[in-house]
Amino acid sequence: MKNNDPYFTLARFNSICPETGKPIKKGEEIAYYPRVKKAFHKDSKAYEQVRLLAFNESFNMMDANY
């Protein structure tokens, strides 16, 4: 994983998901995109993308580094 790649973390404060508009509460699991400095809710497509990338990387699948 590279320095600017999205990753899972816990929300450090309350916010709103820029994709779904759902509230994100402090302590909730989120997908964080450091390049754009945005946090995404579990129900967002961005969160699903990070989950799939992590899965692919863990099993050394061909598209893991794309």
Summary of the structure (lengths in Angstrom):
residues: 66
radius of gyration: 12.1
end to end distance: 10.9
largest distance: 36.4
contacts: 159
relative contact order: 0.22
helix: 27%
strand: 24%
